[in-house]
């Protein structure tokens, strides 16, 4: 088993060689080691190439050389099976390459004595001798605190700010004439009835069209018509509000 100075590492080796990545316990940034070729792999490839070459020559010459090539091929197969990726020799190469990779990348890390984590240089506070999680850099922490305070102040000011001073007017959504949805315009989309608000003749409150009684004072929205005026001289009936009689011209009221 490979033993690393940090628990955050990854083996990205292949049959052809060995390479590893080591990661910072704090930020996760990684460092990749230099690729190291596998001697076992190169020997196996050379043996397989030799076996294929001898087999080709034997097939061309025939006879005894062909038999010799077959024997060599069988020998090469045995060697290839013995030198696969799981062989002890390959494992020894892997362990040696891993130790070499650790020696290469370890100078880029520091171990925090407080939390025992291995961190990269970006996450190391040199002045305090601790990682920045245990001892944040003063300038960075002050800048972060100021930025957070600024955001809180902006949010508080925005919550109490008046950003619109227009008037909100309710509008009848059901037409009082046809009883169908009337839309957002000034006239009903179904029957063309004008839409809007009327004022209570008693208290002046705004009331939707079609409402028979004021929702504020309870007074009927349809005010009683004023009494007719009768001329005291000739008895002629005149329109409400007339100041002179239409029949004889006498002054009314």
PASEBA-1860 file (N, C-alpha, C; in nm, 3 decimals):
! residues 253
1> XXXXXXXX> 0.084/-0.120/0.000/0.000/0.000/0.000/0.088/0.125/0.000 ~ 0.046/0.225/-0.077/0.121/0.348/-0.086/0.085/0.439/0.031 ~ 0.185/0.491/0.101/0.163/0.577/0.217/0.206/0.719/0.181 ~ 0.111/0.813/0.190/0.137/0.950/0.151/0.143/1.042/0.272 ~ 0.215/1.155/0.256/0.220/1.254/0.364/0.084/1.324/0.378 ~ 0.001/1.325/0.273/-0.133/1.383/0.279/-0.234/1.280/0.233 ~ -0.351/1.281/0.295/-0.452/1.183/0.258/-0.518/1.216/0.124 ~ -0.504/1.341/0.079/-0.566/1.383/-0.047/-0.467/1.367/-0.162
9> XXXXXXXX> -0.468/1.249/-0.222/-0.382/1.224/-0.337/-0.451/1.125/-0.430 ~ -0.402/1.119/-0.553/-0.463/1.031/-0.653/-0.354/0.972/-0.741 ~ -0.367/0.842/-0.766/-0.273/0.770/-0.851/-0.326/0.773/-0.994 ~ -0.254/0.839/-1.085/-0.295/0.847/-1.225/-0.194/0.770/-1.314 ~ -0.133/0.668/-1.257/-0.033/0.588/-1.330/-0.101/0.504/-1.438 ~ -0.022/0.464/-1.537/-0.066/0.373/-1.643/0.033/0.258/-1.654 ~ 0.007/0.167/-1.748/0.101/0.057/-1.768/0.240/0.108/-1.807 ~ 0.241/0.221/-1.878/0.368/0.270/-1.932/0.450/0.347/-1.830
17> XXXXXXXX> 0.389/0.390/-1.718/0.465/0.467/-1.620/0.380/0.515/-1.505 ~ 0.442/0.600/-1.422/0.382/0.637/-1.295/0.373/0.789/-1.283 ~ 0.259/0.834/-1.230/0.238/0.977/-1.206/0.130/0.992/-1.099 ~ 0.142/1.096/-1.017/0.051/1.113/-0.903/0.013/1.260/-0.888 ~ -0.103/1.283/-0.827/-0.150/1.418/-0.796/-0.174/1.430/-0.646 ~ -0.133/1.541/-0.588/-0.149/1.567/-0.445/-0.227/1.698/-0.430 ~ -0.324/1.700/-0.337/-0.417/1.813/-0.326/-0.408/1.880/-0.189 ~ -0.434/2.012/-0.190/-0.438/2.092/-0.067/-0.563/2.056/0.012
25> XXXXXXXX> -0.547/2.034/0.144/-0.662/2.000/0.229/-0.758/2.117/0.245 ~ -0.713/2.238/0.216/-0.797/2.356/0.238/-0.872/2.398/0.113 ~ -0.800/2.429/0.005/-0.864/2.481/-0.116/-0.883/2.376/-0.224 ~ -0.813/2.264/-0.215/-0.829/2.158/-0.314/-0.740/2.171/-0.436 ~ -0.657/2.274/-0.442/-0.564/2.287/-0.555/-0.468/2.169/-0.557 ~ -0.433/2.123/-0.680/-0.350/2.004/-0.691/-0.215/2.030/-0.755 ~ -0.120/1.940/-0.725/0.014/1.943/-0.784/0.041/1.805/-0.842 ~ 0.083/1.803/-0.968/0.106/1.677/-1.039/0.256/1.650/-1.047
33> XXXXXXXX> 0.294/1.526/-1.015/0.436/1.489/-1.020/0.478/1.462/-1.164 ~ 0.610/1.456/-1.185/0.665/1.427/-1.318/0.642/1.280/-1.354 ~ 0.612/1.254/-1.479/0.587/1.117/-1.526/0.718/1.037/-1.525 ~ 0.712/0.915/-1.469/0.829/0.826/-1.462/0.796/0.700/-1.541 ~ 0.878/0.669/-1.640/0.855/0.551/-1.722/0.874/0.424/-1.641 ~ 0.798/0.321/-1.678/0.808/0.191/-1.612/0.909/0.103/-1.685 ~ 1.011/0.059/-1.612/1.112/-0.032/-1.669/1.048/-0.165/-1.705 ~ 0.957/-0.212/-1.621/0.888/-0.338/-1.646/0.811/-0.333/-1.777
41> XXXXXXXX> 0.742/-0.222/-1.799/0.664/-0.207/-1.922/0.755/-0.205/-2.044 ~ 0.867/-0.132/-2.037/0.959/-0.125/-2.151/1.019/-0.261/-2.182 ~ 1.055/-0.337/-2.078/1.111/-0.470/-2.100/1.009/-0.563/-2.164 ~ 0.884/-0.552/-2.120/0.780/-0.637/-2.176/0.756/-0.604/-2.323 ~ 0.753/-0.474/-2.354/0.733/-0.434/-2.492/0.849/-0.481/-2.580 ~ 0.973/-0.472/-2.527/1.089/-0.518/-2.604/1.085/-0.668/-2.628 ~ 1.042/-0.744/-2.526/1.035/-0.889/-2.540/0.929/-0.930/-2.641 ~ 0.815/-0.860/-2.636/0.709/-0.894/-2.731/0.750/-0.859/-2.873
49> XXXXXXXX> 0.824/-0.749/-2.890/0.872/-0.712/-3.025/0.971/-0.814/-3.077 ~ 1.062/-0.862/-2.987/1.160/-0.963/-3.026/1.091/-1.092/-3.067 ~ 0.991/-1.132/-2.991/0.919/-1.255/-3.022/0.850/-1.247/-3.156 ~ 0.786/-1.130/-3.183/0.719/-1.114/-3.312/0.819/-1.115/-3.428 ~ 0.940/-1.057/-3.405/1.042/-1.054/-3.510/1.093/-1.193/-3.542 ~ 1.121/-1.273/-3.439/1.171/-1.409/-3.460/1.066/-1.495/-3.528 ~ 0.940/-1.474/-3.490/0.833/-1.552/-3.552/0.822/-1.522/-3.700 ~ 0.840/-1.395/-3.735/0.833/-1.357/-3.878/0.946/-1.422/-3.957
57> XXXXXXXX> 1.068/-1.421/-3.902/1.183/-1.482/-3.970/1.163/-1.632/-3.984 ~ 1.111/-1.695/-3.879/1.089/-1.840/-3.883/0.988/-1.878/-3.989 ~ 0.884/-1.798/-4.000/0.783/-1.829/-4.102/0.841/-1.816/-4.243 ~ 0.935/-1.723/-4.260/0.995/-1.704/-4.392/1.090/-1.819/-4.426 ~ 1.172/-1.863/-4.330/1.271/-1.966/-4.356/1.213/-2.106/-4.346 ~ 1.111/-2.121/-4.260/1.050/-2.253/-4.245/1.138/-2.350/-4.170 ~ 1.095/-2.473/-4.162/1.173/-2.581/-4.102/1.204/-2.557/-3.957 ~ 1.334/-2.578/-3.927/1.381/-2.574/-3.788/1.369/-2.435/-3.730
65> XXXXXXXX> 1.395/-2.333/-3.812/1.386/-2.197/-3.757/1.243/-2.165/-3.716 ~ 1.146/-2.220/-3.792/1.006/-2.199/-3.754/0.977/-2.261/-3.620 ~ 1.032/-2.380/-3.596/1.010/-2.444/-3.468/1.075/-2.366/-3.355 ~ 1.196/-2.314/-3.383/1.266/-2.233/-3.281/1.186/-2.109/-3.246 ~ 1.128/-2.044/-3.351/1.051/-1.922/-3.324/0.929/-1.951/-3.239 ~ 0.865/-2.067/-3.263/0.749/-2.103/-3.182/0.789/-2.119/-3.036 ~ 0.903/-2.180/-3.013/0.950/-2.198/-2.876/0.979/-2.064/-2.811 ~ 1.041/-1.972/-2.887/1.072/-1.839/-2.834/0.944/-1.761/-2.802
73> XXXXXXXX> 0.842/-1.777/-2.889/0.715/-1.707/-2.866/0.651/-1.755/-2.737 ~ 0.655/-1.888/-2.715/0.599/-1.940/-2.591/0.674/-1.884/-2.472 ~ 0.807/-1.873/-2.486/0.887/-1.817/-2.377/0.853/-1.671/-2.352 ~ 0.832/-1.596/-2.460/0.797/-1.454/-2.445/0.663/-1.439/-2.377 ~ 0.566/-1.525/-2.412/0.436/-1.518/-2.348/0.446/-1.540/-2.199 ~ 0.530/-1.635/-2.161/0.548/-1.661/-2.018/0.606/-1.541/-1.948 ~ 0.707/-1.479/-2.012/0.770/-1.360/-1.953/0.670/-1.246/-1.944 ~ 0.588/-1.228/-2.049/0.490/-1.121/-2.050/0.387/-1.139/-1.939
81> XXXXXXXX> 0.343/-1.264/-1.920/0.247/-1.290/-1.812/0.308/-1.260/-1.676 ~ 0.437/-1.289/-1.663/0.501/-1.269/-1.533/0.526/-1.121/-1.506 ~ 0.542/-1.040/-1.611/0.573/-0.899/-1.595/0.453/-0.810/-1.624 ~ 0.335/-0.856/-1.584/0.217/-0.772/-1.604/0.212/-0.664/-1.495 ~ 0.107/-0.581/-1.500/0.096/-0.467/-1.409/0.084/-0.507/-1.262 ~ 0.045/-0.630/-1.238/0.028/-0.673/-1.100/0.150/-0.750/-1.047 ~ 0.255/-0.753/-1.122/0.372/-0.828/-1.079/0.443/-0.757/-0.965 ~ 0.514/-0.832/-0.882/0.589/-0.770/-0.772/0.690/-0.665/-0.821
89> XXXXXXXX> 0.750/-0.689/-0.936/0.847/-0.594/-0.987/0.778/-0.460/-1.020 ~ 0.661/-0.469/-1.081/0.587/-0.345/-1.114/0.544/-0.273/-0.987 ~ 0.504/-0.350/-0.885/0.463/-0.289/-0.759/0.580/-0.216/-0.691 ~ 0.698/-0.277/-0.698/0.817/-0.211/-0.640/0.848/-0.082/-0.715 ~ 0.833/-0.087/-0.847/0.853/0.035/-0.926/0.752/0.143/-0.886 ~ 0.630/0.102/-0.867/0.524/0.198/-0.831/0.554/0.265/-0.697 ~ 0.595/0.185/-0.600/0.624/0.241/-0.468/0.742/0.336/-0.472 ~ 0.846/0.300/-0.548/0.962/0.388/-0.561/0.924/0.518/-0.631
97> XXXXXXXX> 0.841/0.508/-0.735/0.797/0.628/-0.807/0.709/0.716/-0.719 ~ 0.629/0.654/-0.633/0.542/0.731/-0.543/0.625/0.809/-0.441 ~ 0.726/0.744/-0.387/0.814/0.813/-0.292/0.889/0.929/-0.360 ~ 0.928/0.908/-0.483/0.996/1.013/-0.559/0.900/1.129/-0.587 ~ 0.776/1.097/-0.618/0.676/1.201/-0.645/0.648/1.283/-0.518 ~ 0.639/1.218/-0.402/0.616/1.290/-0.277/0.731/1.386/-0.247 ~ 0.852/1.340/-0.270/0.967/1.426/-0.245/0.966/1.547/-0.338 ~ 0.910/1.530/-0.457/0.905/1.639/-0.554/0.802/1.746/-0.516
105> XXXXXXXX> 0.681/1.706/-0.468/0.573/1.802/-0.445/0.562/1.847/-0.300 ~ 0.622/1.775/-0.207/0.606/1.808/-0.065/0.653/1.949/-0.031 ~ 0.758/2.003/-0.094/0.798/2.141/-0.063/0.691/2.245/-0.093 ~ 0.590/2.210/-0.172/0.482/2.304/-0.203/0.372/2.304/-0.097 ~ 0.387/2.221/0.007/0.285/2.209/0.111/0.343/2.245/0.247 ~ 0.254/2.286/0.338/0.289/2.311/0.477/0.185/2.240/0.565 ~ 0.232/2.181/0.674/0.141/2.114/0.766/0.106/2.209/0.880 ~ -0.023/2.237/0.897/-0.068/2.328/1.003/-0.061/2.257/1.137
113> XXXXXXXX> 0.012/2.312/1.236/0.021/2.245/1.366/-0.109/2.250/1.446 ~ -0.203/2.336/1.406/-0.328/2.348/1.481/-0.431/2.244/1.436 ~ -0.453/2.235/1.304/-0.556/2.144/1.253/-0.497/2.019/1.187 ~ -0.363/2.012/1.175/-0.293/1.896/1.120/-0.323/1.874/0.971 ~ -0.366/1.976/0.900/-0.391/1.963/0.757/-0.270/2.010/0.676 ~ -0.253/1.946/0.561/-0.148/1.986/0.468/-0.209/2.084/0.369 ~ -0.155/2.205/0.363/-0.212/2.309/0.278/-0.106/2.364/0.184 ~ -0.153/2.423/0.072/-0.062/2.482/-0.025/-0.016/2.620/0.025
121> XXXXXXXX> 0.072/2.682/-0.051/0.128/2.810/-0.008/0.021/2.919/-0.006 ~ -0.077/2.910/-0.095/-0.183/3.012/-0.096/-0.267/3.007/0.030 ~ -0.273/2.892/0.095/-0.356/2.876/0.215/-0.272/2.877/0.343 ~ -0.151/2.931/0.336/-0.060/2.930/0.450/-0.032/3.073/0.495 ~ -0.052/3.101/0.624/-0.022/3.231/0.683/0.120/3.226/0.740 ~ 0.214/3.283/0.667/0.354/3.274/0.709/0.379/3.352/0.838 ~ 0.310/3.463/0.858/0.333/3.544/0.978/0.291/3.470/1.105 ~ 0.183/3.395/1.096/0.133/3.324/1.214/0.180/3.180/1.223
129> XXXXXXXX> 0.231/3.126/1.112/0.274/2.986/1.113/0.159/2.889/1.121 ~ 0.044/2.929/1.067/-0.076/2.845/1.067/-0.145/2.859/0.931 ~ -0.238/2.767/0.904/-0.315/2.781/0.780/-0.413/2.896/0.795 ~ -0.465/2.946/0.684/-0.551/3.064/0.689/-0.687/3.033/0.748 ~ -0.726/2.906/0.759/-0.851/2.873/0.828/-0.834/2.890/0.979 ~ -0.719/2.853/1.031/-0.693/2.869/1.174/-0.650/3.011/1.208 ~ -0.579/3.077/1.117/-0.532/3.214/1.141/-0.543/3.293/1.011 ~ -0.662/3.351/0.982/-0.679/3.427/0.857/-0.582/3.545/0.851
137> XXXXXXXX> -0.540/3.579/0.730/-0.455/3.696/0.712/-0.535/3.821/0.749 ~ -0.472/3.911/0.827/-0.544/4.027/0.880/-0.603/4.114/0.770 ~ -0.524/4.147/0.671/-0.571/4.235/0.565/-0.687/4.172/0.488 ~ -0.675/4.043/0.462/-0.782/3.973/0.389/-0.909/3.967/0.471 ~ -0.894/3.939/0.601/-1.012/3.927/0.687/-1.082/4.062/0.704 ~ -1.002/4.169/0.718/-1.061/4.303/0.732/-1.136/4.341/0.604 ~ -1.076/4.314/0.488/-1.142/4.346/0.361/-1.273/4.268/0.345 ~ -1.272/4.142/0.386/-1.392/4.060/0.377/-1.500/4.112/0.470
145> XXXXXXXX> -1.461/4.148/0.595/-1.558/4.200/0.691/-1.619/4.331/0.643 ~ -1.536/4.419/0.584/-1.587/4.546/0.533/-1.685/4.523/0.418 ~ -1.653/4.430/0.331/-1.742/4.400/0.219/-1.875/4.345/0.267 ~ -1.872/4.258/0.368/-1.997/4.202/0.421/-2.079/4.310/0.491 ~ -2.012/4.401/0.565/-2.084/4.512/0.629/-2.147/4.604/0.525 ~ -2.075/4.630/0.417/-2.128/4.715/0.310/-2.254/4.652/0.249 ~ -2.252/4.521/0.226/-2.369/4.454/0.169/-2.488/4.462/0.264 ~ -2.461/4.445/0.395/-2.571/4.456/0.492/-2.630/4.596/0.492
153> XXXXXXXX> -2.544/4.698/0.487/-2.593/4.836/0.486/-2.677/4.865/0.362 ~ -2.632/4.814/0.247/-2.708/4.835/0.124/-2.843/4.766/0.132 ~ -2.845/4.643/0.184/-2.971/4.570/0.195/-3.068/4.641/0.291 ~ -3.015/4.692/0.404/-3.102/4.762/0.499/-3.156/4.891/0.440 ~ -3.071/4.966/0.367/-3.117/5.091/0.306/-3.219/5.064/0.196 ~ -3.198/4.957/0.120/-3.291/4.925/0.012/-3.425/4.880/0.067 ~ -3.424/4.815/0.185/-3.550/4.768/0.242/-3.641/4.882/0.286 ~ -3.583/4.996/0.322/-3.664/5.109/0.370/-3.675/5.220/0.266
161> XXXXXXXX> -3.614/5.204/0.150/-3.616/5.310/0.048/-3.750/5.311/-0.025 ~ -3.798/5.432/-0.060/-3.918/5.448/-0.141/-3.874/5.462/-0.286 ~ -3.904/5.362/-0.365/-3.858/5.361/-0.502/-3.968/5.391/-0.602 ~ -4.094/5.406/-0.554/-4.205/5.438/-0.645/-4.310/5.515/-0.569 ~ -4.356/5.626/-0.626/-4.453/5.713/-0.558/-4.583/5.724/-0.636 ~ -4.606/5.636/-0.730/-4.730/5.641/-0.809/-4.850/5.599/-0.727 ~ -4.967/5.614/-0.788/-5.092/5.581/-0.722/-5.143/5.448/-0.774 ~ -5.178/5.360/-0.683/-5.231/5.229/-0.721/-5.383/5.238/-0.719
169> XXXXXXXX> -5.445/5.211/-0.834/-5.589/5.221/-0.847/-5.646/5.084/-0.881 ~ -5.741/5.039/-0.800/-5.803/4.911/-0.828/-5.896/4.925/-0.948 ~ -5.909/4.821/-1.023/-5.993/4.825/-1.143/-6.084/4.703/-1.143 ~ -6.205/4.725/-1.189/-6.301/4.616/-1.195/-6.253/4.510/-1.293 ~ -6.244/4.386/-1.247/-6.202/4.278/-1.336/-6.321/4.201/-1.391 ~ -6.436/4.213/-1.326/-6.560/4.151/-1.375/-6.652/4.263/-1.420 ~ -6.697/4.256/-1.543/-6.782/4.362/-1.596/-6.915/4.364/-1.522 ~ -6.958/4.480/-1.468/-7.086/4.487/-1.398/-7.205/4.473/-1.491
177> XXXXXXXX> -7.184/4.492/-1.621/-7.296/4.484/-1.714/-7.322/4.341/-1.760 ~ -7.212/4.270/-1.806/-7.231/4.134/-1.860/-7.184/4.025/-1.765 ~ -7.109/4.063/-1.660/-7.063/3.963/-1.563/-6.946/3.879/-1.609 ~ -6.881/3.915/-1.721/-6.768/3.841/-1.774/-6.637/3.913/-1.740 ~ -6.523/3.839/-1.742/-6.394/3.907/-1.721/-6.377/4.020/-1.821 ~ -6.343/4.140/-1.770/-6.344/4.258/-1.855/-6.206/4.292/-1.912 ~ -6.096/4.232/-1.865/-5.964/4.265/-1.914/-5.904/4.383/-1.839 ~ -5.796/4.440/-1.895/-5.722/4.547/-1.828/-5.750/4.685/-1.888
185> XXXXXXXX> -5.830/4.694/-1.991/-5.855/4.823/-2.057/-5.962/4.906/-1.988 ~ -5.999/5.016/-2.053/-6.101/5.105/-1.998/-6.242/5.060/-2.033 ~ -6.254/4.964/-2.125/-6.384/4.913/-2.166/-6.383/4.761/-2.158 ~ -6.500/4.703/-2.132/-6.512/4.559/-2.121/-6.479/4.492/-2.254 ~ -6.400/4.385/-2.249/-6.363/4.314/-2.371/-6.480/4.240/-2.434 ~ -6.587/4.217/-2.357/-6.700/4.137/-2.406/-6.815/4.223/-2.457 ~ -6.854/4.324/-2.378/-6.972/4.403/-2.417/-6.942/4.549/-2.444 ~ -6.818/4.595/-2.417/-6.783/4.733/-2.442/-6.826/4.831/-2.335
193> XXXXXXXX> -6.878/4.782/-2.223/-6.922/4.869/-2.114/-6.802/4.945/-2.055 ~ -6.813/5.076/-2.036/-6.702/5.150/-1.974/-6.673/5.098/-1.834 ~ -6.543/5.087/-1.804/-6.500/5.038/-1.673/-6.429/5.149/-1.598 ~ -6.433/5.144/-1.469/-6.364/5.244/-1.389/-6.419/5.247/-1.248 ~ -6.403/5.360/-1.180/-6.450/5.377/-1.043/-6.548/5.494/-1.037 ~ -6.644/5.480/-0.951/-6.738/5.590/-0.925/-6.721/5.634/-0.781 ~ -6.769/5.754/-0.750/-6.757/5.808/-0.615/-6.890/5.800/-0.543 ~ -6.881/5.767/-0.414/-7.001/5.761/-0.330/-7.059/5.902/-0.314
201> XXXXXXXX> -7.187/5.920/-0.340/-7.246/6.054/-0.326/-7.253/6.102/-0.180 ~ -7.232/6.008/-0.086/-7.242/6.046/0.055/-7.106/6.079/0.117 ~ -7.005/5.986/0.098/-6.875/6.007/0.162/-6.762/6.034/0.062 ~ -6.785/6.016/-0.065/-6.683/6.043/-0.166/-6.583/5.932/-0.189 ~ -6.603/5.817/-0.127/-6.509/5.705/-0.144/-6.519/5.649/-0.285 ~ -6.407/5.595/-0.336/-6.406/5.533/-0.470/-6.466/5.394/-0.461 ~ -6.562/5.366/-0.546/-6.635/5.238/-0.545/-6.640/5.186/-0.687 ~ -6.621/5.058/-0.706/-6.624/4.997/-0.839/-6.761/5.012/-0.900
209> XXXXXXXX> -6.762/5.022/-1.032/-6.890/5.034/-1.104/-6.974/4.908/-1.082 ~ -7.104/4.927/-1.071/-7.195/4.815/-1.052/-7.226/4.785/-0.908 ~ -7.149/4.843/-0.814/-7.175/4.822/-0.671/-7.291/4.912/-0.629 ~ -7.391/4.854/-0.563/-7.512/4.930/-0.529/-7.500/5.011/-0.401 ~ -7.412/4.965/-0.307/-7.397/5.035/-0.181/-7.248/5.059/-0.154 ~ -7.216/5.174/-0.097/-7.077/5.210/-0.068/-7.020/5.116/0.037 ~ -6.898/5.067/0.012/-6.833/4.976/0.107/-6.775/5.050/0.227 ~ -6.770/5.184/0.221/-6.717/5.264/0.331/-6.825/5.311/0.428
217> XXXXXXXX> -6.937/5.365/0.374/-7.043/5.421/0.461/-7.176/5.351/0.448 ~ -7.193/5.264/0.349/-7.317/5.190/0.333/-7.426/5.266/0.261 ~ -7.400/5.389/0.218/-7.502/5.467/0.149/-7.528/5.412/0.011 ~ -7.652/5.423/-0.042/-7.680/5.377/-0.179/-7.602/5.458/-0.281 ~ -7.545/5.388/-0.380/-7.467/5.457/-0.481/-7.555/5.536/-0.576 ~ -7.679/5.493/-0.596/-7.772/5.566/-0.682/-7.845/5.669/-0.595 ~ -7.803/5.795/-0.601/-7.864/5.900/-0.518/-8.004/5.931/-0.567 ~ -8.094/5.965/-0.471/-8.233/5.999/-0.506/-8.235/6.126/-0.589
225> XXXXXXXX> -8.315/6.132/-0.693/-8.321/6.252/-0.778/-8.378/6.369/-0.700 ~ -8.329/6.490/-0.725/-8.381/6.607/-0.654/-8.526/6.633/-0.688 ~ -8.592/6.693/-0.595/-8.736/6.720/-0.613/-8.760/6.819/-0.728 ~ -8.874/6.799/-0.798/-8.911/6.889/-0.906/-8.955/7.026/-0.850 ~ -8.928/7.130/-0.931/-8.965/7.267/-0.889/-9.095/7.309/-0.957 ~ -9.193/7.358/-0.875/-9.322/7.407/-0.928/-9.330/7.559/-0.910 ~ -9.371/7.622/-1.018/-9.378/7.770/-1.014/-9.491/7.814/-0.920 ~ -9.463/7.901/-0.822/-9.569/7.948/-0.729/-9.670/8.040/-0.798
233> XXXXXXXX> -9.635/8.088/-0.916/-9.727/8.182/-0.984/-9.823/8.110/-1.075 ~ -9.767/8.024/-1.163/-9.853/7.957/-1.261/-9.866/7.808/-1.238 ~ -9.790/7.756/-1.147/-9.796/7.613/-1.118/-9.723/7.526/-1.218 ~ -9.647/7.586/-1.310/-9.571/7.510/-1.411/-9.463/7.424/-1.343 ~ -9.449/7.299/-1.387/-9.344/7.210/-1.335/-9.214/7.238/-1.411 ~ -9.108/7.260/-1.336/-8.980/7.294/-1.395/-8.875/7.186/-1.360 ~ -8.766/7.186/-1.439/-8.656/7.090/-1.416/-8.588/7.120/-1.283 ~ -8.540/7.018/-1.216/-8.469/7.040/-1.090/-8.353/7.137/-1.109
241> XXXXXXXX> -8.339/7.233/-1.020/-8.231/7.329/-1.025/-8.261/7.454/-1.106 ~ -8.378/7.461/-1.172/-8.411/7.580/-1.252/-8.435/7.699/-1.159 ~ -8.387/7.815/-1.197/-8.400/7.936/-1.116/-8.520/8.023/-1.156 ~ -8.570/8.005/-1.279/-8.685/8.081/-1.325/-8.782/7.986/-1.391 ~ -8.911/8.017/-1.381/-9.016/7.931/-1.435/-9.012/7.935/-1.586 ~ -9.024/7.818/-1.646/-9.027/7.811/-1.791/-9.159/7.851/-1.851 ~ -9.262/7.863/-1.767/-9.392/7.899/-1.821/-9.422/8.049/-1.818 ~ -9.392/8.112/-1.703/-9.424/8.255/-1.689/-9.302/8.342/-1.660
249> XXXXX> -9.187/8.282/-1.639/-9.067/8.359/-1.613/-9.050/8.406/-1.471 ~ -9.143/8.363/-1.383/-9.132/8.405/-1.243/-9.010/8.337/-1.180 ~ -8.952/8.406/-1.079/-8.835/8.353/-1.011/-8.876/8.238/-0.920 ~ -8.799/8.133/-0.926/-8.826/8.012/-0.844/-8.735/8.011/-0.724 ~ -8.785/7.959/-0.616/-8.704/7.942/-0.496/-8.684/8.068/-0.415
END
